[in-house]
């Protein structure tokens, strides 16, 4: 992963964006030697939403209004 100082990034940000988009290699921008931000390529989410995809993760309770009782507490 390539790193560069913030001053260099400010001077060449459009070229950095083009290089990241072309090579898909992220760039870490540093300020005084400490990582500040990471420029990563955009990823398209090709998956379209599927209705009911998370339906198996839901738990249905029969009665959610009545008290639980002393044995639960």
BELFEN-V298838 format. One record per backbone hydrogen bond with DSSP energy under -0.5 kcal/mol. CO is the residue of the C=O (numbers start at 1). NH is the residue of the N-H. Records with the same first field share a line. If there is no record, write none. Layout:
CO: NH, NH
//
This chain:
2: 28
4: 30
5: 9
6: 10
7: 11
8: 12
9: 13
12: 16
13: 17
14: 18
15: 19
16: 20
17: 21
18: 22
19: 23
20: 24
24: 26
26: 2
27: 29, 39
28: 4
29: 36, 37
30: 6
31: 34
34: 31
37: 29
38: 40
39: 27
44: 46
49: 51
50: 53
52: 55
54: 57
55: 58
59: 61
69: 72, 73
//
